[in-house]
Amino acid sequence: MVFKPFLWWRPEVAKRDLTLVQQMGFTWVKQTFAWRDIEPQIKGHYEWKLADDIVRRVGKRGNLKLLVRIDRQPFWAQAPGTPELESAPPA
């Protein structure tokens, strides 16, 4: 079974939600990682702290597995001259 909690911005909520996931008997945690949060301003400059924290938190739970979906492109990755769209294909 897969459960999709929101683990990204609030560590205190992530801890609570992972406990609830385990108590409900789920074995998979699906989490969306926004590309724009990992590589926000410039191509090749990464900020892994939040993603690493989630991987670490789930890994410490022993019986939980993590399924990650990457979406939400950084605005710099869109085609030049296009409006900033929340979810657009990269150029």
PyMOL Python script that loads the backbone (N, CA, C, O; Angstrom):
from pymol import cmd

cmd.read_pdbstr("""\
ATOM      1  N   MET A   1       0.841  -1.181   0.000  1.00  0.00           N
ATOM      2  CA  MET A   1       0.000   0.000   0.000  1.00  0.00           C
ATOM      3  C   MET A   1       0.883   1.240   0.000  1.00  0.00           C
ATOM      4  O   MET A   1       1.944   1.262   0.624  1.00  0.00           O
ATOM      5  N   VAL A   2       0.434   2.265  -0.704  1.00  0.00           N
ATOM      6  CA  VAL A   2       1.165   3.522  -0.799  1.00  0.00           C
ATOM      7  C   VAL A   2       0.345   4.631  -0.159  1.00  0.00           C
ATOM      8  O   VAL A   2      -0.866   4.717  -0.363  1.00  0.00           O
ATOM      9  N   PHE A   3       1.012   5.479   0.615  1.00  0.00           N
ATOM     10  CA  PHE A   3       0.360   6.623   1.238  1.00  0.00           C
ATOM     11  C   PHE A   3       1.156   7.862   0.865  1.00  0.00           C
ATOM     12  O   PHE A   3       2.384   7.812   0.795  1.00  0.00           O
ATOM     13  N   LYS A   4       0.469   8.978   0.623  1.00  0.00           N
ATOM     14  CA  LYS A   4       1.155  10.203   0.213  1.00  0.00           C
ATOM     15  C   LYS A   4       0.969  11.304   1.247  1.00  0.00           C
ATOM     16  O   LYS A   4       0.037  12.101   1.138  1.00  0.00           O
ATOM     17  N   PRO A   5       1.844  11.363   2.251  1.00  0.00           N
ATOM     18  CA  PRO A   5       1.794  12.480   3.201  1.00  0.00           C
ATOM     19  C   PRO A   5       2.550  13.671   2.616  1.00  0.00           C
ATOM     20  O   PRO A   5       3.210  13.538   1.585  1.00  0.00           O
ATOM     21  N   PHE A   6       2.462  14.813   3.253  1.00  0.00           N
ATOM     22  CA  PHE A   6       3.212  15.990   2.838  1.00  0.00           C
ATOM     23  C   PHE A   6       4.358  16.168   3.823  1.00  0.00           C
ATOM     24  O   PHE A   6       4.142  16.582   4.962  1.00  0.00           O
ATOM     25  N   LEU A   7       5.578  15.856   3.387  1.00  0.00           N
ATOM     26  CA  LEU A   7       6.729  15.824   4.287  1.00  0.00           C
ATOM     27  C   LEU A   7       7.715  16.960   4.067  1.00  0.00           C
ATOM     28  O   LEU A   7       8.695  17.054   4.806  1.00  0.00           O
ATOM     29  N   TRP A   8       7.501  17.818   3.091  1.00  0.00           N
ATOM     30  CA  TRP A   8       8.551  18.710   2.608  1.00  0.00           C
ATOM     31  C   TRP A   8       8.944  19.835   3.562  1.00  0.00           C
ATOM     32  O   TRP A   8      10.115  19.896   3.937  1.00  0.00           O
ATOM     33  N   TRP A   9       8.054  20.722   3.975  1.00  0.00           N
ATOM     34  CA  TRP A   9       8.464  21.952   4.644  1.00  0.00           C
ATOM     35  C   TRP A   9       8.431  21.933   6.169  1.00  0.00           C
ATOM     36  O   TRP A   9       9.118  22.739   6.797  1.00  0.00           O
ATOM     37  N   ARG A  10       7.669  21.056   6.776  1.00  0.00           N
ATOM     38  CA  ARG A  10       7.503  21.118   8.236  1.00  0.00           C
ATOM     39  C   ARG A  10       7.934  19.803   8.877  1.00  0.00           C
ATOM     40  O   ARG A  10       7.164  18.843   8.898  1.00  0.00           O
ATOM     41  N   PRO A  11       9.156  19.752   9.398  1.00  0.00           N
ATOM     42  CA  PRO A  11       9.671  18.508   9.984  1.00  0.00           C
ATOM     43  C   PRO A  11       8.803  17.945  11.099  1.00  0.00           C
ATOM     44  O   PRO A  11       8.677  16.728  11.229  1.00  0.00           O
ATOM     45  N   GLU A  12       8.198  18.821  11.912  1.00  0.00           N
ATOM     46  CA  GLU A  12       7.366  18.323  13.016  1.00  0.00           C
ATOM     47  C   GLU A  12       6.118  17.618  12.487  1.00  0.00           C
ATOM     48  O   GLU A  12       5.639  16.665  13.102  1.00  0.00           O
ATOM     49  N   VAL A  13       5.598  18.071  11.373  1.00  0.00           N
ATOM     50  CA  VAL A  13       4.443  17.421  10.743  1.00  0.00           C
ATOM     51  C   VAL A  13       4.894  16.127  10.067  1.00  0.00           C
ATOM     52  O   VAL A  13       4.180  15.125  10.103  1.00  0.00           O
ATOM     53  N   ALA A  14       6.070  16.149   9.456  1.00  0.00           N
ATOM     54  CA  ALA A  14       6.594  14.953   8.798  1.00  0.00           C
ATOM     55  C   ALA A  14       6.750  13.809   9.795  1.00  0.00           C
ATOM     56  O   ALA A  14       6.390  12.669   9.501  1.00  0.00           O
ATOM     57  N   LYS A  15       7.287  14.116  10.969  1.00  0.00           N
ATOM     58  CA  LYS A  15       7.469  13.080  12.005  1.00  0.00           C
ATOM     59  C   LYS A  15       6.120  12.482  12.398  1.00  0.00           C
ATOM     60  O   LYS A  15       5.972  11.262  12.463  1.00  0.00           O
ATOM     61  N   ARG A  16       5.151  13.335  12.657  1.00  0.00           N
ATOM     62  CA  ARG A  16       3.810  12.866  13.025  1.00  0.00           C
ATOM     63  C   ARG A  16       3.201  12.014  11.911  1.00  0.00           C
ATOM     64  O   ARG A  16       2.669  10.933  12.166  1.00  0.00           O
ATOM     65  N   ASP A  17       3.285  12.513  10.671  1.00  0.00           N
ATOM     66  CA  ASP A  17       2.663  11.807   9.553  1.00  0.00           C
ATOM     67  C   ASP A  17       3.310  10.457   9.280  1.00  0.00           C
ATOM     68  O   ASP A  17       2.614   9.496   8.952  1.00  0.00           O
ATOM     69  N   LEU A  18       4.629  10.367   9.408  1.00  0.00           N
ATOM     70  CA  LEU A  18       5.288   9.074   9.199  1.00  0.00           C
ATOM     71  C   LEU A  18       4.879   8.075  10.279  1.00  0.00           C
ATOM     72  O   LEU A  18       4.737   6.885   9.999  1.00  0.00           O
ATOM     73  N   THR A  19       4.690   8.543  11.498  1.00  0.00           N
ATOM     74  CA  THR A  19       4.191   7.666  12.560  1.00  0.00           C
ATOM     75  C   THR A  19       2.790   7.170  12.219  1.00  0.00           C
ATOM     76  O   THR A  19       2.490   5.987  12.380  1.00  0.00           O
ATOM     77  N   LEU A  20       1.940   8.068  11.751  1.00  0.00           N
ATOM     78  CA  LEU A  20       0.580   7.676  11.361  1.00  0.00           C
ATOM     79  C   LEU A  20       0.597   6.692  10.192  1.00  0.00           C
ATOM     80  O   LEU A  20      -0.178   5.736  10.175  1.00  0.00           O
ATOM     81  N   VAL A  21       1.467   6.920   9.230  1.00  0.00           N
ATOM     82  CA  VAL A  21       1.592   6.006   8.082  1.00  0.00           C
ATOM     83  C   VAL A  21       1.911   4.602   8.578  1.00  0.00           C
ATOM     84  O   VAL A  21       1.298   3.630   8.137  1.00  0.00           O
ATOM     85  N   GLN A  22       2.867   4.495   9.489  1.00  0.00           N
ATOM     86  CA  GLN A  22       3.218   3.181  10.024  1.00  0.00           C
ATOM     87  C   GLN A  22       2.066   2.564  10.816  1.00  0.00           C
ATOM     88  O   GLN A  22       1.789   1.372  10.686  1.00  0.00           O
ATOM     89  N   GLN A  23       1.403   3.366  11.627  1.00  0.00           N
ATOM     90  CA  GLN A  23       0.294   2.849  12.433  1.00  0.00           C
ATOM     91  C   GLN A  23      -0.853   2.345  11.557  1.00  0.00           C
ATOM     92  O   GLN A  23      -1.566   1.419  11.944  1.00  0.00           O
ATOM     93  N   MET A  24      -1.034   2.946  10.388  1.00  0.00           N
ATOM     94  CA  MET A  24      -2.100   2.506   9.474  1.00  0.00           C
ATOM     95  C   MET A  24      -1.705   1.283   8.656  1.00  0.00           C
ATOM     96  O   MET A  24      -2.535   0.721   7.941  1.00  0.00           O
ATOM     97  N   GLY A  25      -0.449   0.868   8.756  1.00  0.00           N
ATOM     98  CA  GLY A  25      -0.011  -0.343   8.075  1.00  0.00           C
ATOM     99  C   GLY A  25       0.485  -0.137   6.653  1.00  0.00           C
ATOM    100  O   GLY A  25       0.675  -1.108   5.921  1.00  0.00           O
ATOM    101  N   PHE A  26       0.697   1.107   6.251  1.00  0.00           N
ATOM    102  CA  PHE A  26       1.239   1.348   4.913  1.00  0.00           C
ATOM    103  C   PHE A  26       2.715   0.994   4.897  1.00  0.00           C
ATOM    104  O   PHE A  26       3.380   1.068   5.930  1.00  0.00           O
ATOM    105  N   THR A  27       3.240   0.605   3.726  1.00  0.00           N
ATOM    106  CA  THR A  27       4.642   0.248   3.599  1.00  0.00           C
ATOM    107  C   THR A  27       5.392   1.158   2.630  1.00  0.00           C
ATOM    108  O   THR A  27       6.623   1.180   2.630  1.00  0.00           O
ATOM    109  N   TRP A  28       4.678   1.894   1.822  1.00  0.00           N
ATOM    110  CA  TRP A  28       5.285   2.825   0.863  1.00  0.00           C
ATOM    111  C   TRP A  28       4.823   4.240   1.172  1.00  0.00           C
ATOM    112  O   TRP A  28       3.661   4.471   1.508  1.00  0.00           O
ATOM    113  N   VAL A  29       5.761   5.193   1.051  1.00  0.00           N
ATOM    114  CA  VAL A  29       5.463   6.607   1.195  1.00  0.00           C
ATOM    115  C   VAL A  29       5.769   7.259  -0.149  1.00  0.00           C
ATOM    116  O   VAL A  29       6.903   7.206  -0.625  1.00  0.00           O
ATOM    117  N   LYS A  30       4.767   7.870  -0.756  1.00  0.00           N
ATOM    118  CA  LYS A  30       4.974   8.583  -2.014  1.00  0.00           C
ATOM    119  C   LYS A  30       5.151  10.064  -1.695  1.00  0.00           C
ATOM    120  O   LYS A  30       4.326  10.662  -1.005  1.00  0.00           O
ATOM    121  N   GLN A  31       6.228  10.646  -2.199  1.00  0.00           N
ATOM    122  CA  GLN A  31       6.509  12.048  -1.932  1.00  0.00           C
ATOM    123  C   GLN A  31       6.890  12.752  -3.226  1.00  0.00           C
ATOM    124  O   GLN A  31       7.693  12.244  -4.009  1.00  0.00           O
ATOM    125  N   THR A  32       6.315  13.907  -3.436  1.00  0.00           N
ATOM    126  CA  THR A  32       6.663  14.736  -4.581  1.00  0.00           C
ATOM    127  C   THR A  32       7.825  15.635  -4.197  1.00  0.00           C
ATOM    128  O   THR A  32       7.785  16.313  -3.170  1.00  0.00           O
ATOM    129  N   PHE A  33       8.856  15.637  -5.025  1.00  0.00           N
ATOM    130  CA  PHE A  33       9.976  16.559  -4.866  1.00  0.00           C
ATOM    131  C   PHE A  33       9.861  17.559  -6.012  1.00  0.00           C
ATOM    132  O   PHE A  33       9.858  17.173  -7.180  1.00  0.00           O
ATOM    133  N   ALA A  34       9.766  18.825  -5.682  1.00  0.00           N
ATOM    134  CA  ALA A  34       9.698  19.855  -6.717  1.00  0.00           C
ATOM    135  C   ALA A  34      11.114  20.149  -7.211  1.00  0.00           C
ATOM    136  O   ALA A  34      11.991  20.532  -6.436  1.00  0.00           O
ATOM    137  N   TRP A  35      11.317  19.962  -8.505  1.00  0.00           N
ATOM    138  CA  TRP A  35      12.620  20.242  -9.112  1.00  0.00           C
ATOM    139  C   TRP A  35      13.027  21.681  -8.789  1.00  0.00           C
ATOM    140  O   TRP A  35      14.203  21.954  -8.553  1.00  0.00           O
ATOM    141  N   ARG A  36      12.062  22.596  -8.778  1.00  0.00           N
ATOM    142  CA  ARG A  36      12.395  24.011  -8.541  1.00  0.00           C
ATOM    143  C   ARG A  36      12.853  24.265  -7.111  1.00  0.00           C
ATOM    144  O   ARG A  36      13.465  25.299  -6.847  1.00  0.00           O
ATOM    145  N   ASP A  37      12.576  23.355  -6.182  1.00  0.00           N
ATOM    146  CA  ASP A  37      13.091  23.500  -4.819  1.00  0.00           C
ATOM    147  C   ASP A  37      14.500  22.934  -4.695  1.00  0.00           C
ATOM    148  O   ASP A  37      15.247  23.330  -3.800  1.00  0.00           O
ATOM    149  N   ILE A  38      14.871  22.015  -5.580  1.00  0.00           N
ATOM    150  CA  ILE A  38      16.177  21.370  -5.527  1.00  0.00           C
ATOM    151  C   ILE A  38      17.216  22.127  -6.355  1.00  0.00           C
ATOM    152  O   ILE A  38      18.372  22.237  -5.948  1.00  0.00           O
ATOM    153  N   GLU A  39      16.814  22.642  -7.502  1.00  0.00           N
ATOM    154  CA  GLU A  39      17.716  23.382  -8.391  1.00  0.00           C
ATOM    155  C   GLU A  39      17.044  24.711  -8.750  1.00  0.00           C
ATOM    156  O   GLU A  39      16.695  24.932  -9.910  1.00  0.00           O
ATOM    157  N   PRO A  40      16.861  25.599  -7.765  1.00  0.00           N
ATOM    158  CA  PRO A  40      15.942  26.720  -7.923  1.00  0.00           C
ATOM    159  C   PRO A  40      16.355  27.847  -8.862  1.00  0.00           C
ATOM    160  O   PRO A  40      15.542  28.288  -9.675  1.00  0.00           O
ATOM    161  N   GLN A  41      17.572  28.317  -8.774  1.00  0.00           N
ATOM    162  CA  GLN A  41      17.928  29.548  -9.476  1.00  0.00           C
ATOM    163  C   GLN A  41      18.770  29.356 -10.728  1.00  0.00           C
ATOM    164  O   GLN A  41      18.540  30.003 -11.750  1.00  0.00           O
ATOM    165  N   ILE A  42      19.744  28.463 -10.638  1.00  0.00           N
ATOM    166  CA  ILE A  42      20.721  28.306 -11.723  1.00  0.00           C
ATOM    167  C   ILE A  42      20.939  26.826 -11.981  1.00  0.00           C
ATOM    168  O   ILE A  42      21.071  26.037 -11.045  1.00  0.00           O
ATOM    169  N   LYS A  43      20.977  26.454 -13.249  1.00  0.00           N
ATOM    170  CA  LYS A  43      21.245  25.064 -13.615  1.00  0.00           C
ATOM    171  C   LYS A  43      22.578  24.621 -13.000  1.00  0.00           C
ATOM    172  O   LYS A  43      23.594  25.304 -13.131  1.00  0.00           O
ATOM    173  N   GLY A  44      22.553  23.481 -12.336  1.00  0.00           N
ATOM    174  CA  GLY A  44      23.760  22.921 -11.758  1.00  0.00           C
ATOM    175  C   GLY A  44      24.045  23.331 -10.323  1.00  0.00           C
ATOM    176  O   GLY A  44      25.009  22.843  -9.733  1.00  0.00           O
ATOM    177  N   HIS A  45      23.247  24.201  -9.748  1.00  0.00           N
ATOM    178  CA  HIS A  45      23.401  24.608  -8.344  1.00  0.00           C
ATOM    179  C   HIS A  45      22.245  24.000  -7.546  1.00  0.00           C
ATOM    180  O   HIS A  45      21.098  24.435  -7.653  1.00  0.00           O
ATOM    181  N   TYR A  46      22.571  22.996  -6.756  1.00  0.00           N
ATOM    182  CA  TYR A  46      21.554  22.195  -6.086  1.00  0.00           C
ATOM    183  C   TYR A  46      21.435  22.515  -4.604  1.00  0.00           C
ATOM    184  O   TYR A  46      22.406  22.895  -3.950  1.00  0.00           O
ATOM    185  N   GLU A  47      20.235  22.353  -4.098  1.00  0.00           N
ATOM    186  CA  GLU A  47      19.944  22.488  -2.670  1.00  0.00           C
ATOM    187  C   GLU A  47      19.240  21.200  -2.232  1.00  0.00           C
ATOM    188  O   GLU A  47      18.025  21.066  -2.378  1.00  0.00           O
ATOM    189  N   TRP A  48      20.011  20.262  -1.697  1.00  0.00           N
ATOM    190  CA  TRP A  48      19.511  18.931  -1.388  1.00  0.00           C
ATOM    191  C   TRP A  48      18.997  18.780   0.033  1.00  0.00           C
ATOM    192  O   TRP A  48      18.443  17.730   0.359  1.00  0.00           O
ATOM    193  N   LYS A  49      19.153  19.779   0.894  1.00  0.00           N
ATOM    194  CA  LYS A  49      18.861  19.601   2.315  1.00  0.00           C
ATOM    195  C   LYS A  49      17.464  19.022   2.589  1.00  0.00           C
ATOM    196  O   LYS A  49      17.351  18.033   3.314  1.00  0.00           O
ATOM    197  N   LEU A  50      16.418  19.604   2.035  1.00  0.00           N
ATOM    198  CA  LEU A  50      15.054  19.125   2.326  1.00  0.00           C
ATOM    199  C   LEU A  50      14.831  17.722   1.765  1.00  0.00           C
ATOM    200  O   LEU A  50      14.235  16.878   2.433  1.00  0.00           O
ATOM    201  N   ALA A  51      15.301  17.469   0.552  1.00  0.00           N
ATOM    202  CA  ALA A  51      15.151  16.126  -0.025  1.00  0.00           C
ATOM    203  C   ALA A  51      15.916  15.098   0.803  1.00  0.00           C
ATOM    204  O   ALA A  51      15.401  14.017   1.090  1.00  0.00           O
ATOM    205  N   ASP A  52      17.146  15.437   1.186  1.00  0.00           N
ATOM    206  CA  ASP A  52      17.941  14.520   2.016  1.00  0.00           C
ATOM    207  C   ASP A  52      17.269  14.252   3.355  1.00  0.00           C
ATOM    208  O   ASP A  52      17.286  13.122   3.842  1.00  0.00           O
ATOM    209  N   ASP A  53      16.683  15.275   3.949  1.00  0.00           N
ATOM    210  CA  ASP A  53      15.985  15.095   5.227  1.00  0.00           C
ATOM    211  C   ASP A  53      14.833  14.098   5.093  1.00  0.00           C
ATOM    212  O   ASP A  53      14.641  13.250   5.965  1.00  0.00           O
ATOM    213  N   ILE A  54      14.077  14.196   4.018  1.00  0.00           N
ATOM    214  CA  ILE A  54      12.950  13.269   3.815  1.00  0.00           C
ATOM    215  C   ILE A  54      13.454  11.851   3.615  1.00  0.00           C
ATOM    216  O   ILE A  54      12.922  10.915   4.212  1.00  0.00           O
ATOM    217  N   VAL A  55      14.475  11.680   2.782  1.00  0.00           N
ATOM    218  CA  VAL A  55      15.034  10.342   2.548  1.00  0.00           C
ATOM    219  C   VAL A  55      15.529   9.759   3.874  1.00  0.00           C
ATOM    220  O   VAL A  55      15.297   8.586   4.164  1.00  0.00           O
ATOM    221  N   ARG A  56      16.197  10.565   4.659  1.00  0.00           N
ATOM    222  CA  ARG A  56      16.719  10.112   5.961  1.00  0.00           C
ATOM    223  C   ARG A  56      15.582   9.741   6.921  1.00  0.00           C
ATOM    224  O   ARG A  56      15.633   8.698   7.573  1.00  0.00           O
ATOM    225  N   ARG A  57      14.565  10.591   7.005  1.00  0.00           N
ATOM    226  CA  ARG A  57      13.433  10.329   7.915  1.00  0.00           C
ATOM    227  C   ARG A  57      12.720   9.019   7.562  1.00  0.00           C
ATOM    228  O   ARG A  57      12.414   8.215   8.442  1.00  0.00           O
ATOM    229  N   VAL A  58      12.463   8.817   6.276  1.00  0.00           N
ATOM    230  CA  VAL A  58      11.778   7.589   5.867  1.00  0.00           C
ATOM    231  C   VAL A  58      12.692   6.386   6.099  1.00  0.00           C
ATOM    232  O   VAL A  58      12.239   5.338   6.560  1.00  0.00           O
ATOM    233  N   GLY A  59      13.974   6.537   5.780  1.00  0.00           N
ATOM    234  CA  GLY A  59      14.931   5.444   5.970  1.00  0.00           C
ATOM    235  C   GLY A  59      15.044   4.989   7.409  1.00  0.00           C
ATOM    236  O   GLY A  59      15.256   3.804   7.669  1.00  0.00           O
ATOM    237  N   LYS A  60      14.907   5.913   8.353  1.00  0.00           N
ATOM    238  CA  LYS A  60      15.001   5.572   9.780  1.00  0.00           C
ATOM    239  C   LYS A  60      13.806   4.764  10.254  1.00  0.00           C
ATOM    240  O   LYS A  60      13.855   4.169  11.330  1.00  0.00           O
ATOM    241  N   ARG A  61      12.746   4.731   9.482  1.00  0.00           N
ATOM    242  CA  ARG A  61      11.529   4.020   9.892  1.00  0.00           C
ATOM    243  C   ARG A  61      11.615   2.523   9.638  1.00  0.00           C
ATOM    244  O   ARG A  61      10.717   1.775  10.028  1.00  0.00           O
ATOM    245  N   GLY A  62      12.684   2.080   8.991  1.00  0.00           N
ATOM    246  CA  GLY A  62      12.907   0.647   8.827  1.00  0.00           C
ATOM    247  C   GLY A  62      12.027  -0.032   7.802  1.00  0.00           C
ATOM    248  O   GLY A  62      12.514  -0.454   6.753  1.00  0.00           O
ATOM    249  N   ASN A  63      10.744  -0.145   8.082  1.00  0.00           N
ATOM    250  CA  ASN A  63       9.861  -0.911   7.194  1.00  0.00           C
ATOM    251  C   ASN A  63       9.223  -0.060   6.103  1.00  0.00           C
ATOM    252  O   ASN A  63       8.469  -0.591   5.287  1.00  0.00           O
ATOM    253  N   LEU A  64       9.496   1.233   6.062  1.00  0.00           N
ATOM    254  CA  LEU A  64       8.907   2.089   5.036  1.00  0.00           C
ATOM    255  C   LEU A  64       9.840   2.238   3.841  1.00  0.00           C
ATOM    256  O   LEU A  64      11.059   2.325   3.994  1.00  0.00           O
ATOM    257  N   LYS A  65       9.251   2.265   2.655  1.00  0.00           N
ATOM    258  CA  LYS A  65       9.990   2.507   1.419  1.00  0.00           C
ATOM    259  C   LYS A  65       9.497   3.822   0.833  1.00  0.00           C
ATOM    260  O   LYS A  65       8.339   4.198   1.019  1.00  0.00           O
ATOM    261  N   LEU A  66      10.383   4.519   0.123  1.00  0.00           N
ATOM    262  CA  LEU A  66      10.064   5.835  -0.425  1.00  0.00           C
ATOM    263  C   LEU A  66       9.942   5.771  -1.938  1.00  0.00           C
ATOM    264  O   LEU A  66      10.822   5.246  -2.620  1.00  0.00           O
ATOM    265  N   LEU A  67       8.851   6.306  -2.455  1.00  0.00           N
ATOM    266  CA  LEU A  67       8.631   6.453  -3.892  1.00  0.00           C
ATOM    267  C   LEU A  67       8.587   7.951  -4.169  1.00  0.00           C
ATOM    268  O   LEU A  67       7.713   8.651  -3.658  1.00  0.00           O
ATOM    269  N   VAL A  68       9.525   8.448  -4.976  1.00  0.00           N
ATOM    270  CA  VAL A  68       9.642   9.888  -5.228  1.00  0.00           C
ATOM    271  C   VAL A  68       9.185  10.205  -6.642  1.00  0.00           C
ATOM    272  O   VAL A  68       9.531   9.513  -7.599  1.00  0.00           O
ATOM    273  N   ARG A  69       8.404  11.265  -6.749  1.00  0.00           N
ATOM    274  CA  ARG A  69       8.001  11.805  -8.047  1.00  0.00           C
ATOM    275  C   ARG A  69       8.562  13.216  -8.142  1.00  0.00           C
ATOM    276  O   ARG A  69       8.342  14.040  -7.254  1.00  0.00           O
ATOM    277  N   ILE A  70       9.291  13.493  -9.225  1.00  0.00           N
ATOM    278  CA  ILE A  70       9.850  14.825  -9.412  1.00  0.00           C
ATOM    279  C   ILE A  70       8.973  15.579 -10.398  1.00  0.00           C
ATOM    280  O   ILE A  70       8.673  15.090 -11.487  1.00  0.00           O
ATOM    281  N   ASP A  71       8.565  16.785  -9.997  1.00  0.00           N
ATOM    282  CA  ASP A  71       7.759  17.628 -10.876  1.00  0.00           C
ATOM    283  C   ASP A  71       8.083  19.087 -10.600  1.00  0.00           C
ATOM    284  O   ASP A  71       9.057  19.387  -9.910  1.00  0.00           O
ATOM    285  N   ARG A  72       7.283  19.988 -11.128  1.00  0.00           N
ATOM    286  CA  ARG A  72       7.416  21.438 -10.954  1.00  0.00           C
ATOM    287  C   ARG A  72       8.813  21.931 -11.333  1.00  0.00           C
ATOM    288  O   ARG A  72       9.693  22.103 -10.490  1.00  0.00           O
ATOM    289  N   GLN A  73       8.971  22.146 -12.620  1.00  0.00           N
ATOM    290  CA  GLN A  73      10.243  22.607 -13.174  1.00  0.00           C
ATOM    291  C   GLN A  73      10.640  23.966 -12.609  1.00  0.00           C
ATOM    292  O   GLN A  73       9.780  24.765 -12.239  1.00  0.00           O
ATOM    293  N   PRO A  74      11.953  24.227 -12.544  1.00  0.00           N
ATOM    294  CA  PRO A  74      12.357  25.589 -12.194  1.00  0.00           C
ATOM    295  C   PRO A  74      11.990  26.521 -13.344  1.00  0.00           C
ATOM    296  O   PRO A  74      11.988  26.109 -14.504  1.00  0.00           O
ATOM    297  N   PHE A  75      11.685  27.753 -13.029  1.00  0.00           N
ATOM    298  CA  PHE A  75      11.273  28.682 -14.076  1.00  0.00           C
ATOM    299  C   PHE A  75      12.395  28.930 -15.077  1.00  0.00           C
ATOM    300  O   PHE A  75      12.126  29.205 -16.246  1.00  0.00           O
ATOM    301  N   TRP A  76      13.653  28.836 -14.637  1.00  0.00           N
ATOM    302  CA  TRP A  76      14.762  29.050 -15.563  1.00  0.00           C
ATOM    303  C   TRP A  76      14.815  27.967 -16.643  1.00  0.00           C
ATOM    304  O   TRP A  76      15.426  28.178 -17.691  1.00  0.00           O
ATOM    305  N   ALA A  77      14.185  26.811 -16.403  1.00  0.00           N
ATOM    306  CA  ALA A  77      14.235  25.706 -17.359  1.00  0.00           C
ATOM    307  C   ALA A  77      13.200  25.824 -18.480  1.00  0.00           C
ATOM    308  O   ALA A  77      13.260  25.086 -19.463  1.00  0.00           O
ATOM    309  N   GLN A  78      12.258  26.745 -18.333  1.00  0.00           N
ATOM    310  CA  GLN A  78      11.241  26.929 -19.372  1.00  0.00           C
ATOM    311  C   GLN A  78      11.851  27.604 -20.597  1.00  0.00           C
ATOM    312  O   GLN A  78      12.916  28.216 -20.525  1.00  0.00           O
ATOM    313  N   ALA A  79      11.161  27.478 -21.704  1.00  0.00           N
ATOM    314  CA  ALA A  79      11.624  28.111 -22.942  1.00  0.00           C
ATOM    315  C   ALA A  79      11.727  29.624 -22.740  1.00  0.00           C
ATOM    316  O   ALA A  79      10.848  30.229 -22.126  1.00  0.00           O
ATOM    317  N   PRO A  80      12.792  30.232 -23.250  1.00  0.00           N
ATOM    318  CA  PRO A  80      12.947  31.675 -23.110  1.00  0.00           C
ATOM    319  C   PRO A  80      11.737  32.431 -23.670  1.00  0.00           C
ATOM    320  O   PRO A  80      11.189  32.075 -24.713  1.00  0.00           O
ATOM    321  N   GLY A  81      11.338  33.481 -22.950  1.00  0.00           N
ATOM    322  CA  GLY A  81      10.236  34.316 -23.410  1.00  0.00           C
ATOM    323  C   GLY A  81       8.849  33.794 -23.089  1.00  0.00           C
ATOM    324  O   GLY A  81       7.856  34.422 -23.454  1.00  0.00           O
ATOM    325  N   THR A  82       8.761  32.648 -22.407  1.00  0.00           N
ATOM    326  CA  THR A  82       7.446  32.116 -22.041  1.00  0.00           C
ATOM    327  C   THR A  82       7.098  32.574 -20.627  1.00  0.00           C
ATOM    328  O   THR A  82       7.995  32.806 -19.816  1.00  0.00           O
ATOM    329  N   PRO A  83       5.813  32.708 -20.322  1.00  0.00           N
ATOM    330  CA  PRO A  83       5.434  33.096 -18.962  1.00  0.00           C
ATOM    331  C   PRO A  83       5.778  31.977 -17.978  1.00  0.00           C
ATOM    332  O   PRO A  83       5.794  30.800 -18.338  1.00  0.00           O
ATOM    333  N   GLU A  84       6.050  32.365 -16.735  1.00  0.00           N
ATOM    334  CA  GLU A  84       6.354  31.365 -15.709  1.00  0.00           C
ATOM    335  C   GLU A  84       5.098  30.564 -15.399  1.00  0.00           C
ATOM    336  O   GLU A  84       4.097  31.109 -14.935  1.00  0.00           O
ATOM    337  N   LEU A  85       5.163  29.272 -15.659  1.00  0.00           N
ATOM    338  CA  LEU A  85       4.027  28.378 -15.429  1.00  0.00           C
ATOM    339  C   LEU A  85       4.380  27.404 -14.311  1.00  0.00           C
ATOM    340  O   LEU A  85       5.514  26.934 -14.224  1.00  0.00           O
ATOM    341  N   GLU A  86       3.415  27.107 -13.467  1.00  0.00           N
ATOM    342  CA  GLU A  86       3.635  26.192 -12.350  1.00  0.00           C
ATOM    343  C   GLU A  86       4.111  24.822 -12.808  1.00  0.00           C
ATOM    344  O   GLU A  86       4.971  24.214 -12.170  1.00  0.00           O
ATOM    345  N   SER A  87       3.562  24.341 -13.899  1.00  0.00           N
ATOM    346  CA  SER A  87       3.911  23.012 -14.375  1.00  0.00           C
ATOM    347  C   SER A  87       3.997  23.059 -15.897  1.00  0.00           C
ATOM    348  O   SER A  87       2.992  22.948 -16.598  1.00  0.00           O
ATOM    349  N   ALA A  88       5.210  23.225 -16.382  1.00  0.00           N
ATOM    350  CA  ALA A  88       5.437  23.315 -17.821  1.00  0.00           C
ATOM    351  C   ALA A  88       6.622  22.433 -18.187  1.00  0.00           C
ATOM    352  O   ALA A  88       7.488  22.186 -17.348  1.00  0.00           O
ATOM    353  N   PRO A  89       6.672  21.960 -19.411  1.00  0.00           N
ATOM    354  CA  PRO A  89       7.833  21.156 -19.798  1.00  0.00           C
ATOM    355  C   PRO A  89       9.085  22.038 -19.877  1.00  0.00           C
ATOM    356  O   PRO A  89       8.999  23.205 -20.257  1.00  0.00           O
ATOM    357  N   PRO A  90      10.233  21.488 -19.522  1.00  0.00           N
ATOM    358  CA  PRO A  90      11.457  22.267 -19.682  1.00  0.00           C
ATOM    359  C   PRO A  90      11.745  22.465 -21.163  1.00  0.00           C
ATOM    360  O   PRO A  90      11.290  21.691 -22.005  1.00  0.00           O
ATOM    361  N   ALA A  91      12.497  23.501 -21.467  1.00  0.00           N
ATOM    362  CA  ALA A  91      12.840  23.809 -22.865  1.00  0.00           C
ATOM    363  C   ALA A  91      13.682  22.704 -23.467  1.00  0.00           C
ATOM    364  O   ALA A  91      14.066  22.786 -24.633  1.00  0.00           O
TER     365      ALA A  91
END
""", "prot")
cmd.dss("prot")
cmd.show_as("cartoon", "prot")
cmd.util.cbc("prot")
cmd.orient("prot")
